[in-house]
Amino acid sequence: MRNRIKELRQQAGQHVAEARKIADAAGNSFSEEQRSQYDTHMDAFDGASEEIKELEIKLKSETEGRQRLADAEAFLAQPARRNVDLGASRSGRGEGNQDDEAKKEFEALQKRAFSKLLLSGTTRGMNETELRSLEHRSWERRALSAGSGTAGGYLTAPEQFASGLIAAVKDLVFVEKYATVFILNEASDLGAVSLDADPADPVWTSEVGTGDEDSSMAFGRRKLSPNPLAKRVKISRTLLRKSVFPVENTVRDRLAYKFARTKESAYMTGSGSNQPLGVFTASNDGISTGQDVSTGNTGTAVTFDGLLEAKWTLNEQHWMESRWAFHPTVLKTIAKIKNGMGEYIWREGVTRGEEDTLLGIPVDKSRLAPSTMTTGLYVGILACWKHYYIAVGLDLQIEVLDQLYAETNQNGYIGRDESDGMPVLESAFVRVKLG
């Protein structure tokens, strides 16, 4: 896999080089043939870049999967502890080690029950002592549902699985990598304070003076209430039986992809009504139109001057932590732009294992960002994502549909969680708009 990644980096570099040869030859006027050839090479570059990311994520997942498999095998190799009540109360003094050991055994037992549920829809095969232990401890851990275990309970994912799913989603959705994420285990919503107006400048005064009283500084409040989100995936039972890695990894990876795409769409263009408020949605509760920059751009294209306007509109204090975000179609046109010295302002980094940059700032691609090149529409954003707040409910539910798709030899899995998100400091975001 590592050799394939290296090969793809070389291919990506070759496609960029060929695209730039075409752009240099075309100058400011592309023929239809040149445009087609340019687009072909840039599409191939995008494809190689996406495959590199997917392989890197898969490589990471396989490494983690091997470790989980080794941990599971080590647990199963231990002698059965039939007479140990994992839920027994230990209120004595100096028994912290016993509590830790009981917790570890409970988590391992819970994981085993969850794996059985994912594979077959039931927890058959676990003995009565184990099931009683799980049910007895359910009040202590939010990771178990109230249903009967033997009837297909334990539908709430263990904390390890839920955390793994969230981590996998972050690998697929770049916003969650850089945003400020809050895990709400108890609270039903998150109240975030926002600075809506800065105080006025201080005034020169005497030694004993205190200056004028400020009345311009204003704070606001943003309320994030995690909204229900659900996705359904179907997986072949044959694949589940023959998979080298634990079944929970397979289910997690498929759900991660589905959740990631839905969340990214909301982070980009969500309405804020029963879903996150997107950065491309003009709103006084998030980013107002005062942060839109179209100066320098034409009605059909982003220009060098327009991008400079956007960069310099963002406060310099955010530059070090800011990132551009564009749809690949838009970025393809930006890749043609040169500065006054004849140098391309977009620099690919994938060939060197680095990030792509634009005017010295990293670039992210999202196929769920706006891509219509028409007057008055948004085509990109420069964002300091740490000022985008995400509230996540960790009470992830997994429902197994082991009969509904039996005719096609598949199991169905419905994942449910709750999340919300919104920008809380509009000055940390600048939207690129066509003139």
N, C-alpha and C positions, 0 to 999 in steps of 0.2 A: 504493500500500500504506500509506503514511503517513497518507493521508486516511482510509482505512478504519480504521486504529488510532484516530485522533481521533474518528471517528464511534462506534466501539465504546465508547470511554471515556464519551462522552456518554450512550449507551444504558445502560451499567452504572450510572452515577449516577442516572438516572431510575428504574431498577428498584429500587435501594436506597431511594430516597426514597419510592416507592410502598409498598414492604414496610414501612417504618417508620411510614407513615400507618396501615396496617392494624394493626400491632403496638400503636400508641398507642391506637387505637380499641378494640382488644380488651382491653387491660389485662392482667390475669392469667388471663383466661379466653377462649380462642379458640373460636369456633364452627367447625364443620366447613368452612363456606364460607370463613371468614376464614383458616383454616389452609391450605386449598387455594390461595387467592389469594396468601397470603404465600409458600408454597412455590414457586408459579409464578414470582413475581418474583425470588426468591433463586436459583432454578435458572437463570433467564435471566441473572442477574448472573454466576453461575459460568460459564455458557457464554460470555458476552462476555469474561470474564477469561481463560479458557483460550484463546479465539481470539486475544486480544491477545498472549498469550505465544507462541503458535504463529507469528503473523505477525512478531513481533519476532525470533524465532529464524530464520525464513525470510528476513527482510530481511538479517540478519547473514550467513546462509549464501550468499545471492545475491551480496552484496558481495564475500565471499571468493572465490566461484566465478568472478566476472568477473575478479578479479585472477589467479587460477590459470590461467584460460583465456588471458589476455593473456600470462602467463609462458610457457605452452606454445606459443602461436603464435610468440612471439619466438624460442624455442629452435628450432622447426621451420623458421623462416625462415633460420637460419644455414646456411652451406655445409656439406655433409656432410664429416666428417673421417674418411674411410675408412681412412687409413693410420695413424691414431693408436691405439696400444694403450693403452686407459684403465687397464689393469691393470699396466702396466709398472712395475717397481720403480724408484723414484728415491731413491737413497741418497746422492747427491752433496750437497755443501754449498751453501747459499744458494739452494735451489730450492723454498722454501716456497710461493712464488706458483704455481709449476707444480703442486705438490701440491694446492693449493686449487682450481686450475682443473680438475685431473683429477677431484677429488672432486665438483665441481659438475656436470661432464659425466657422470660416472657416475650421480649421483642423477637427472639429467634422463633419461638412457638407461633407468635402472631404472624410472622413472615411466612412460615410454613402453611398456616391456614389460608392466608391471602393467596399464596401461589396455587394451592389446591383449588381455591375458588375461581381464580382466573382461568385455570386449565380446564376444569370440568363443571363449574357452576355450583359445586357443593363442597362441603368439607368432609365428605365420607372418607374413611380410612384413618381418621384421628380417633384415638381412644377417648372414653368418657372422661377420664381424669383430666386429659389435656383440654377438652372442650369446657369442662366445669371451671378449670383454671382461667381460661380466657374470659368466660362470662363473669366470673367472680371479680376479675380485675378490670372489667370494662368501665366501672364507675371512676376508676383512677385515671384512665387514659381516654382522651377524646378520639382515639384512633379506632374505636370499635363502635359499630352501630348497635341498636337495641334489639335487632331481629334475632331469631333463633339460629344458632350456628349450623345445626344439622339441616335446616331448611333452606340454607343459602344466605345466612347472615354474614357478618363481618364485611359488609359492603364498603365501609369507610376505609380508605387506604391507610396503611401504616405510615407513620411520620417519615420514615426513611424513603418510602416510595414517593410521597407527596413532595418532599424536598428534592428528590431526584428529578421529578417531573418539572418542577419550577426551574431547576438548573438547566435541564434540557431545553426548556422554552427560551431561556436566556441565550442559549447557544444559537437559536434560530431567529430570535427577534432582537435586533440590536438595541432597540430603545430600552429594554429591561436591563441590558448590560450597564447602561450609563445613567439611568434614572435613579431617583431615590425611592427605594421600595420599602414599604412598611408591611409587616406581617401582623394581621389583627387576629390574635388568638381568642380574645375575649370581647373587645369593643365591637359594636356594630357599625361604627363609622369613624372617620378620622377628620378632625378639625385642624386645618392647616392655616397658619397665619401668613398673610401676604403683605408685602410693602407696596401699597398702591401709589404713594407719592413720597418723594424724598423731602427732607427738611430743607428750608432755605439756607443759603450760605451764611456763615457766621459774619459778624461785623467787627471792625476794629473799635476798641473801646478803651476806657481808662483802666488803671490798675484795680480799682474796686468795682468796676462796672460788670454787669452780667449779660449784656447784649439784649437784643429784642426777644420777646417771647415768640416762639415759633408756633404758627398755626397751620402751616401747609403740610406737615408730615401726616400721612394717613395710612392706617392699616386696614386691611380687609380680612375676610375669613373665607376660606375655601373648604367646603365640606365634601369629603369623598366617602361615598357609601357603596361598598362592594356589591355589584350586581351579579345575579346568577348567570353563569355561562355554562353551556353544555355542548358536548360533541359526542358523536357515535362513530365507532370504527368497527370493522369486521375483519377477522383474521382466520385463516385456514386452520382447522384443527390439526391437519397433518403437519403444517409448519410448526404449530405449538408443540406437538409431540416430538418432532425431530430437531427442534432448535437446540444448538449447542449451548446457548446461554439461557439463563432462567426466564421463565415465561413472563415475569413482571417486567423484564427489560424490553421485550418485544412490544408488550402493551404500552409501556411508558413511551417508547420512541414514537409509536404511531399517534398516540394521544398528543404528545408534545408537538408534532408537526401540525395537527389540526388546531390545537389551542393557539399555537404561535401565529398562524396565519390570521385567525379571527382577531387576536389581540392586536397584531400589527396594523390591521385595517382600522381598528378603533383608535389606536394611538395616532394614526395619520389623519383620518377624516371623520372620526366619531362625532356624533351630534351632542354628546353630553347628557342625553335623555335616556336613562336606564342603561347607559354604556359610557365608557371613557370619553372625555372631550379631546378631540384630535387637535394637533398643532396646525393643521390646514383649515380648521374651522374658525372663522372670525367670530370672536365672542368677547364681551366685556368681562366675562368670568374667567377667561383664559388669555388669549392673545388678540388684542383689538386690531383694527385696520391701521392704527398708528404705527404698527411695526411692519407694514408692507412696504417694499422698496421696488419700484419699477423704473426709476430714473436710469437712463442709459440703455435700457433694453428696448427692443423693437416690439411690434405687435405679434411677431412670429418667432422670435429668437432671443436667447440670452446672449449678452455681449460681455466683453472684458470689462468695459466701464460699468455695466450693470452689476457684475459680481463684486467689483471694487466698492461700489456704493453700498452693497449689502454688508460687506465685511466691515467697512468703516462706520456703518450705522450701529452695528453691535458694539457695545461698550468694550473697550480694550481689555478690561479686567476679566472678561469671559473668553478671550481668544485662546488662551492656553488649554481650556477645557471644552472648547466648542467643536462641532462637527457639522459638515454639510450633509444633506440628505437629498437625493434625487432619484427619480425613476431612471432605469437604465437607458430608456429612449432619449430622455433629456440629457443625460450625461454623455451619450454618444455624440450629441451636437456640441457640447461643451469641450469635448476632447479635441475638437478641431481648432479651438481658439488659441491665438498666440498673443504674446505681449508686444510692446513696442520694439523689443530687441529680436523679435522673430522666434521666441522660445514658447513652446507649448506650456500653458499655465496648469494643465492637468498632468500629473505625473503618476504613472502606474507603479505600484509597489509590490504587486503580487508576484512578479518575477523574482524579487529578492526576498520574499517572505515578509514584506512590510505592508503597510497600509497605503492605499492610493491617497494622494493629496491634491488639493486645489487651492492655489494661492497660499500654500504652506499649511493648510488646515486639512485634517483627515476627512475622507469622503465615505459615506455609507450609501449603498444602493438598496432601494425598496421598490418592488414591483407593485406595491399598493400606494405609493405616493402618486400625486397628480402627474399626468403625462401629456395632456392636451395643450399644444402650443398655439394658443389663441389669445388675442388681446384681452387683458383684464383678468386672466386666470393665474393661479399659483402654479409654479413649476419647480419649486425647491425651497429649502429652508436652511438657515444657519442657526444652530441651536446649542445651548449649553444644557445638556439633557439632565443634569443633576437637579435642575429646577422644574423638572417634570416629576410629579409625585404619583406613585402607584400604590394603592392599598390592596392587599391580597388577603383573602380568607383562606386559611390552610386546611379547612375542613373538607378536603377533597373526597368526593364520593365516587365509587366505581360500581356500576351495576352490570352484572353478567347476564346476557341473554343467550342461554345455552340451548334453547329449544326453537326460538324464532327462526334461526337460519340453519336448522339441522338439515334441511333438504339440500343445501349447498355445501354441507360439511364445514360450516363456519361457526365460530362463536362471535357474538356481538358484545361490545363493551361501550357503555355510556359513561363518560367522565363528566363530572360537575364540579365547578368551583365558583368562587365569587371574587370579582375584582373591579377596580375602578381606577381612573387616572385622569390627570389634568395638569396643564402648566400653571405654576403658581407665581412666577415672576416674569411678566411679559417682556421686560427689558433684556432678558437673556435669550430671546428668540427674534429672528428677523426672517420674514418670508420673502422669497424672490418671486416677483410678479412681472408678467409681460406688460409692456407699455401700451 
